């Protein structure tokens, strides 16, 4: 491997530093875009609404069955 002069090494370091600043800025903007939940929600509004409706339905049916079960236990004075 040929010896490089100190000036060439400095130039290489400065070039790498400039590229690194650009890469970090690019990565930061991509991370901000991917973690922006409001934008994701707007872009996937229909899926979010169906997901929320599904969770609500499952929660509501579960609560209904639990309430009905306790009502029947009280109604028939059943002691497990």
N, C-alpha and C positions, 0 to 999 in steps of 0.2 A: 504494500500500500504506500503510495507516494506521500511524502511529508507535505502538509499544508501550512501555508504561512499564517501567522497570527491574524493578519488582515482578512484572509479568506475564511478563517474560523469565525471571526466577528461578523462578517457579512452573512455567513450561514446561520449564525445564531439570530441575527436580526430578522432574516427572512423567515426563519422558523417561528419567531415571536409574532411577526405580523400574521402569518398563516394561523397560528394558534388563536390569536385574538378574533380573527374572522370565524374560525371553527367554533369557538366558544359562544360567540354571538349567534351564529346559526343554530347551534344546539339549544341555546336558551330560548330562541323564538319557537323552535319546534316543540320544546317541552311546554312552553306557555300555551301553545295552540292545542296540544293534546290534553292538557289538564284543565282547560277552560270548560267547566261543566255547563255553564249557561249556553255557550255556543253549541256544545254537544246536544243539549236538551232541545234547542231550537232546530238543529239539523235532524234530530230523530224524534220529533214531537209525537208522531203516531205510535211508535214503539214505546215511548215513555208513558203515554196515556194508557195503552193496553197493559203495560206492566203494572202501573199503579192500580188500574181497575182489577187486575188479577189478584194482587196482594189484598186489596180491599175486600174482594169477594171471598177469598180464603179466610181472611180474618173474620169477616162477618158471619160466614157459615159456621166457623169454629165457635164463635161466641154464641150463636144461636143454639147450637147443639149442647154447649155447656149449660146455658141458661135453661133449656128445655130439660136436660137431665136433672138439674137441681130442682126444678119445678116439680118434676115427677117424683123425685125422692121425697120432697116435702108433702106432696099430695097424698102419697100412699104410706107415709110415715115409715119408709124403708130404712133400716139401719144395717149397712153392710158389715 
